[in-house]
Amino acid sequence: MTESFLLYTLRRLNAKDLKTLCQLVRCDAFNRREEVARLCEYMAEQLRNQAAPKNLSQERLFAAAFPGKKYNNRTLRHTMSYLLEVVRRYLALAEMESTAADQHYYLCRALRQRGLDEMLTWEWNRAASQMSNVPARDARWHFDQYDLHQEQLEALAPRERSASLDLQPLHNHLTVFYLSEMLRHACSALTHTAIGAQPYDETLLEAVLQLAEKGNWLAEYPPVALYYHLCRAFREPEQLSHFEAWKQVLANSAEQFSPPELRGIFLLGINYCIRRMNSGQKTFIREAFELYRAGLEKNLMAENGWLSGFTYKNIIRIGTALGEHEWVRGFFEQYKNALHPREREALYRYNLAFLFFQKQDFANAMPLLQQLELEDRLNLLDARRMLLRSYFELGEYKALDSLLTSFAAYLRRQKDLGYHRELNLNLVRYTRRLLEIRPGDEKALKKLSEEIAGTDQLAEKTWLLSKCQF
């Protein structure tokens, strides 16, 4: 297990991380075993050079750590375990040092525990000054302020009269953080509940909403107000005033949120819009599009440096539905390289096929769809539906018959597709029925049309009905 964890972790470190790790493993404070350092340097070099798998075999690793010695699996495992511990310490240290607030907190805590009161006072004032000058005022900022005030309180409490201690900042910062986080998680839970996840117990949420409505939490603290209005919008979707209030707070306070939190806020808003779109509210197609466009302008849509295939696809489809064809084409090409290299070409061809398909250019869509290898199963289902319709429209009935057979077999093997399985199996069934009807048999077409109209779980229902017209 240690061996797999070590290689798994090192493979995901970038070149800068690997270089720093190799420097760290030579520091006596982190490691005093020469074989651990040699192993680290060898593995880092192989990974940087994208060496062949055989260069990372256990025999090669042992030879790098213990040159000239006979292979011993137990000794290698122990060495790899020591190296994994150094990697773990490095990752924790790097994460702590990446956030100034965490550095301030742990330094203040260390100074307090060692009784260095004068330096603690100086460091606390320095931290408070720096944190007051950053633009962020999101939930995490309030929690960091709470941490610092808590350390100050712990230092002052033993020598100050309790009546002279100002506890209000501690209370305010913790309450803002608590309300914001509870409401944020509620928004996420309500989103997942809407798409069929486990039901969400809203008992505590009622108390949180009532607390947020009291005092000045909504008026003075944007993190609370944003998540409050969006939570209300999810719970009362017909009351459009909640969504409008959310948009207003977002417009007035977006600069107060760190990019990761702002990204999450945009995505929650987009999910709300998609939920309304799915319930038939077409005006929310434009709302979702504008949120996506604003998120792109603020560089918020990428995660870990890459744009997800889901986001890429959603933006293209929503823009196309609005008739923003010129903008969509520019986005389509501009953001191709923002997709992860592992899936870039497949997603590009998949969405290019969609654009051809929307123009009813089935001849150009068909070869792209035939060559696709997609990881996401819902995208795969979508691609097969487009190919099915392309074959039908082009009169490629032999190819269509083969696709219907393979598509049905695939769906029957996939036991965990939920309602998507039934939707697509019914599409296969009714398409085959449609092919079996003799040309001009209006009675059979009418009967099939009535059956299709009465079937709820059916993909491409509108298209099938159009093909039953006579």
C-alpha positions in Angstrom: 0.0 0.0 0.0 2.8 2.4 0.9 4.5 1.8 -2.5 1.3 2.6 -4.5 0.6 5.7 -2.4 4.1 7.0 -2.9 4.1 6.6 -6.6 0.5 7.8 -6.9 1.4 11.0 -5.0 4.7 11.7 -6.7 3.1 11.3 -10.2 0.7 14.2 -9.3 3.4 16.7 -8.2 4.5 19.3 -10.6 8.2 19.9 -11.5 8.4 22.7 -8.9 7.1 20.5 -6.2 9.5 17.7 -7.1 12.4 20.1 -7.1 11.5 21.5 -3.6 10.9 18.0 -2.3 14.4 16.9 -3.4 15.8 19.9 -1.5 13.8 19.1 1.5 14.8 15.5 1.7 18.4 16.6 2.0 17.6 18.7 5.1 18.4 17.0 8.4 15.3 18.5 10.0 13.2 16.3 7.7 15.3 13.3 6.8 18.7 11.9 7.9 18.7 8.8 5.8 20.9 8.9 2.7 19.0 6.0 1.0 15.7 8.0 1.3 17.3 11.0 -0.4 18.7 8.9 -3.2 15.4 7.2 -3.7 13.6 10.5 -3.8 16.0 12.1 -6.3 15.9 9.0 -8.6 12.0 8.8 -8.6 11.7 12.6 -9.2 14.1 12.5 -12.1 12.3 9.5 -13.7 8.9 11.3 -13.3 10.2 14.6 -14.7 11.6 12.8 -17.8 8.4 10.7 -18.2 10.6 7.5 -18.1 9.3 4.1 -19.1 7.4 2.1 -16.4 10.3 -0.4 -16.1 12.5 2.4 -14.7 10.2 2.6 -11.7 10.2 -1.2 -11.0 11.0 -2.2 -7.5 14.3 -3.6 -8.5 15.3 -0.3 -10.1 14.1 1.7 -7.1 16.1 -0.5 -4.8 19.3 -0.2 -6.9 18.9 3.6 -6.8 18.5 3.7 -3.0 21.1 1.1 -2.3 23.6 1.0 -5.1 25.7 -2.2 -5.2 23.5 -4.1 -2.7 21.4 -7.2 -3.2 17.7 -6.6 -3.6 15.6 -6.8 -0.5 11.9 -6.1 -0.7 11.4 -5.5 3.0 14.2 -2.9 3.1 12.8 -1.2 0.1 9.3 -1.0 1.6 10.7 0.6 4.8 12.7 3.1 2.7 9.6 4.0 0.7 7.6 4.4 3.9 10.2 6.9 5.2 10.0 8.8 1.9 6.2 8.9 2.0 6.4 10.4 5.4 8.7 13.2 4.1 6.3 13.8 1.2 3.3 14.0 3.6 5.2 16.6 5.8 6.1 18.6 2.7 2.6 18.7 1.4 1.3 19.9 4.8 4.0 22.5 5.1 3.5 23.7 1.5 -0.3 24.1 2.1 0.2 25.9 5.4 2.7 28.3 3.8 0.5 29.0 0.9 -2.0 30.9 3.1 -0.7 33.9 5.1 -3.5 33.6 7.6 -2.5 30.1 8.5 1.1 31.1 9.0 0.0 34.0 11.3 -2.3 31.7 13.3 0.3 28.9 13.9 3.0 31.5 14.7 0.8 33.3 17.2 -0.2 29.9 18.8 3.5 28.9 19.1 4.4 32.2 20.6 1.6 32.0 23.2 2.4 28.5 24.2 6.0 29.4 24.7 5.2 32.5 26.8 6.7 35.0 24.3 4.2 37.6 25.1 5.9 40.7 23.7 6.6 39.0 20.4 3.1 37.6 20.4 1.6 41.2 20.7 3.8 42.4 17.9 3.0 39.4 15.6 -0.8 39.7 16.4 -0.8 43.4 15.4 1.2 42.6 12.3 -1.3 39.9 11.3 -4.3 42.0 12.0 -2.9 44.9 9.9 -2.1 42.6 7.0 -5.5 40.9 7.1 -7.3 44.2 7.2 -5.6 45.2 4.0 -6.6 42.2 1.9 -9.8 42.7 -0.2 -11.3 39.4 0.7 -14.1 39.4 3.2 -15.5 35.9 2.5 -16.4 33.2 5.1 -12.8 32.0 5.3 -11.5 35.5 6.1 -14.0 35.7 9.0 -12.8 32.3 10.3 -9.2 33.4 10.1 -10.1 36.5 12.1 -11.8 34.3 14.7 -8.7 32.2 15.0 -6.5 35.2 15.6 -8.9 36.8 18.1 -9.1 33.4 19.9 -5.3 33.3 20.3 -5.3 36.9 21.6 -8.0 36.0 24.1 -6.1 32.9 25.2 -3.1 35.1 25.9 -4.9 38.0 27.6 -7.4 35.9 29.7 -4.9 34.8 32.5 -3.8 38.4 33.2 -6.8 40.6 32.3 -10.1 41.2 34.2 -12.8 39.3 32.3 -14.8 42.5 32.2 -12.1 44.3 30.1 -11.9 41.6 27.4 -13.7 42.5 24.2 -15.5 39.3 23.1 -17.7 40.9 20.4 -15.3 40.5 17.5 -14.9 36.8 18.4 -18.7 36.3 18.4 -19.2 38.3 15.1 -16.6 36.6 13.1 -17.6 33.1 14.2 -21.2 33.7 13.5 -20.6 35.1 10.0 -18.5 32.0 9.3 -21.1 29.6 10.7 -24.1 31.2 8.9 -22.2 31.4 5.6 -21.0 27.9 5.7 -24.3 26.4 6.8 -26.2 28.2 4.1 -23.5 27.3 1.5 -23.7 23.6 2.3 -27.5 23.9 2.3 -27.4 25.3 -1.2 -25.2 22.4 -2.4 -27.5 19.8 -0.6 -30.6 21.3 -2.2 -28.9 21.2 -5.6 -28.1 17.5 -5.2 -31.5 16.7 -3.8 -33.0 18.2 -7.0 -31.2 15.7 -9.2 -32.2 12.7 -7.2 -29.6 12.4 -4.3 -30.5 11.5 -0.7 -33.1 13.8 0.9 -31.8 16.7 2.9 -33.0 17.2 6.5 -33.9 20.9 6.7 -34.7 21.1 10.4 -31.5 22.9 11.4 -31.6 25.0 8.2 -34.8 26.6 9.4 -33.1 27.8 12.6 -30.1 29.1 10.5 -32.3 31.0 8.2 -34.2 32.6 11.1 -30.9 33.6 12.7 -29.6 35.1 9.5 -32.8 37.2 9.3 -32.2 38.8 12.7 -29.9 41.7 13.4 -27.6 43.0 10.7 -26.2 39.8 9.3 -27.8 40.2 5.9 -27.2 43.9 5.6 -23.6 44.0 6.6 -22.1 40.7 5.7 -22.2 39.7 2.0 -21.2 36.1 2.5 -24.3 35.6 4.7 -26.5 37.5 2.3 -25.3 35.7 -0.8 -25.9 32.2 0.5 -29.1 33.2 2.3 -30.8 34.6 -0.9 -29.6 31.7 -3.0 -30.8 29.2 -0.4 -34.2 30.9 -0.4 -34.2 30.7 -4.2 -33.6 27.0 -4.2 -36.3 26.4 -1.6 -38.9 28.8 -3.1 -38.0 28.7 -6.9 -41.2 30.5 -7.9 -40.2 33.5 -5.9 -37.9 35.2 -8.3 -37.2 38.1 -5.9 -34.7 35.8 -4.1 -32.6 35.2 -7.2 -32.7 38.9 -8.1 -31.5 39.8 -4.6 -28.7 37.3 -4.9 -27.6 38.8 -8.2 -27.6 42.3 -6.6 -25.4 41.2 -3.7 -23.1 39.4 -6.1 -22.7 42.5 -8.3 -21.9 44.7 -5.3 -19.5 42.5 -3.5 -17.8 40.0 -5.9 -14.4 41.5 -5.2 -14.7 40.6 -1.5 -14.5 36.8 -2.2 -11.4 34.8 -3.0 -11.4 33.2 -6.5 -12.1 29.6 -5.2 -15.1 30.8 -3.2 -16.4 33.1 -6.0 -16.1 30.2 -8.4 -18.3 28.1 -6.1 -20.8 30.9 -5.8 -21.1 31.3 -9.6 -21.5 27.5 -10.0 -24.3 27.4 -7.4 -26.1 30.2 -9.3 -25.7 28.4 -12.6 -27.1 25.2 -11.0 -30.1 27.2 -9.9 -30.6 28.5 -13.4 -30.3 25.0 -14.9 -32.8 23.7 -12.4 -35.3 26.5 -13.5 -34.5 25.8 -17.2 -35.3 22.1 -16.7 -38.7 23.1 -15.2 -39.5 25.0 -18.4 -38.4 28.6 -17.4 -36.7 29.5 -20.7 -35.7 33.0 -19.4 -33.1 31.3 -17.2 -31.2 30.1 -20.3 -30.0 33.7 -20.7 -29.3 34.0 -16.9 -27.1 30.9 -17.0 -25.3 32.1 -20.1 -24.5 35.5 -18.6 -23.2 33.8 -15.4 -21.0 31.5 -17.5 -19.7 34.5 -19.5 -19.0 36.6 -16.4 -17.2 33.6 -14.8 -15.0 33.2 -17.9 -14.2 36.9 -17.9 -13.1 36.6 -14.2 -11.1 33.4 -14.9 -13.3 31.5 -12.5 -14.4 28.5 -14.6 -11.2 26.5 -14.5 -10.5 24.1 -11.7 -6.9 23.1 -11.0 -5.9 24.9 -14.1 -8.3 23.1 -16.5 -11.8 23.7 -17.8 -14.0 20.7 -17.1 -15.6 18.9 -20.1 -19.0 19.4 -18.4 -18.5 23.2 -18.3 -17.2 23.3 -21.8 -20.2 21.4 -23.1 -22.7 23.3 -21.0 -21.5 26.7 -22.2 -21.6 25.6 -25.9 -25.2 24.2 -25.5 -26.6 27.1 -23.6 -25.0 29.6 -26.0 -26.3 27.7 -29.0 -29.8 27.5 -27.5 -29.8 31.4 -27.3 -28.6 31.7 -30.9 -25.2 33.2 -29.8 -23.5 31.3 -32.6 -20.7 33.7 -33.3 -19.8 33.9 -29.6 -20.0 30.1 -29.2 -17.7 29.5 -32.1 -15.1 31.8 -30.6 -15.4 30.2 -27.2 -15.3 26.7 -28.8 -11.9 27.4 -30.4 -10.4 29.7 -27.8 -11.0 27.3 -24.8 -10.0 24.1 -26.5 -6.6 24.2 -25.0 -8.1 24.9 -21.6 -9.4 21.3 -21.5 -7.2 18.7 -19.9 -4.9 17.0 -22.5 -6.2 13.6 -21.5 -9.7 14.3 -22.9 -9.1 17.4 -25.0 -9.4 15.9 -28.5 -12.3 13.7 -27.7 -14.3 16.5 -26.1 -13.4 18.9 -29.0 -14.7 16.4 -31.6 -17.8 15.6 -29.5 -18.8 19.3 -29.3 -17.8 20.0 -32.9 -20.2 17.1 -33.9 -22.9 18.8 -31.7 -22.4 22.1 -33.6 -22.8 20.3 -36.9 -25.7 18.3 -35.6 -27.5 21.5 -34.5 -27.2 22.9 -38.1 -28.7 19.6 -39.3 -25.4 19.0 -41.1 -25.6 15.2 -40.4 -23.0 14.3 -43.0 -20.3 16.2 -41.2 -21.5 15.2 -37.7 -21.7 11.5 -38.4 -17.9 10.7 -39.0 -17.0 12.6 -35.8 -19.5 10.7 -33.8 -18.4 7.4 -35.2 -14.8 7.9 -33.9 -15.6 9.2 -30.4 -14.2 7.5 -27.3 -15.7 9.4 -24.3 -15.0 8.8 -20.6 -18.2 10.3 -19.3 -21.1 7.9 -19.8 -23.8 10.6 -20.2 -21.7 12.2 -22.9 -21.4 8.8 -24.5 -25.2 8.4 -24.4 -25.7 11.8 -25.9 -23.2 11.0 -28.7 -25.0 7.7 -29.6 -28.4 9.5 -29.7 -26.9 12.1 -32.1 -25.4 9.3 -34.2 -28.8 7.4 -34.2 -30.6 10.5 -35.5 -27.9 11.2 -38.1 -28.1 7.7 -39.5 -31.9 8.0 -39.7 -31.9 11.4 -41.4 -29.2 10.2 -43.9 -31.1 7.0 -44.7 -28.1 4.9 -43.4 -30.5 2.1 -42.3 -28.0 -0.8 -42.2 -25.7 1.2 -40.0 -28.6 2.3 -37.9 -29.8 -1.3 -37.3 -26.3 -2.2 -36.1 -26.2 0.8 -33.8 -29.6 0.0 -32.3 -28.4 -3.5 -31.5 -25.1 -2.4 -29.9 -26.8 0.5 -28.1 -29.4 -1.8 -26.5 -26.8 -4.3 -25.5 -24.7 -1.5 -23.9 -27.7 -0.1 -21.9 -28.6 -3.5 -20.6 -25.1 -4.0 -19.3 -25.1 -0.7 -17.5 -27.2 -1.4 -14.3 -26.3 1.9 -12.6 -27.5 4.5 -15.1 -30.7 5.3 -13.2 -33.5 6.8 -15.3 -31.1 7.4 -18.2 -31.2 3.6 -18.9 -34.9 3.5 -19.4 -35.0 6.8 -21.4 -32.5 5.4 -24.0 -33.9 1.8 -24.1 -37.3 3.3 -25.0 -35.6 5.4 -27.7 -34.0 2.3 -29.2 -37.3 0.4 -29.0 -39.5 3.0 -30.7 -36.9 3.8 -33.3 -36.8 0.1 -34.3 -40.7 0.1 -34.4 -40.6 3.2 -36.6 -38.2 1.5 -39.1 -40.5 -1.6 -39.2 -43.5 0.5 -40.4 -44.2 0.2 -44.2 -44.0 3.6 -46.1 -47.5 5.2 -46.3 -49.0 3.1 -43.4 -50.8 6.0 -41.7 -52.7 3.8 -39.3 -49.5 2.2 -37.9 -47.8 5.6 -37.7 -50.8 7.1 -35.8 -50.8 4.2 -33.4 -47.1 4.5 -32.8 -47.4 8.3 -32.3 -50.0 7.8 -29.6 -47.8 5.2 -27.8 -44.8 7.6 -27.9 -46.9 10.5 -26.7 -48.0 8.4 -23.7 -44.5 7.3 -22.7 -42.9 9.5 -20.0 -39.4 8.0 -19.9 -38.3 8.5 -23.5 -35.3 10.3 -24.9 -35.7 12.3 -28.1 -39.4 12.2 -27.7 -40.1 15.3 -29.8 -38.0 14.0 -32.7 -39.7 10.6 -32.7 -43.1 12.3 -32.8 -42.0 14.4 -35.7 -41.1 11.2 -37.6 -44.5 9.8 -37.1 -46.2 12.7 -39.0 -47.9 11.7 -42.3 
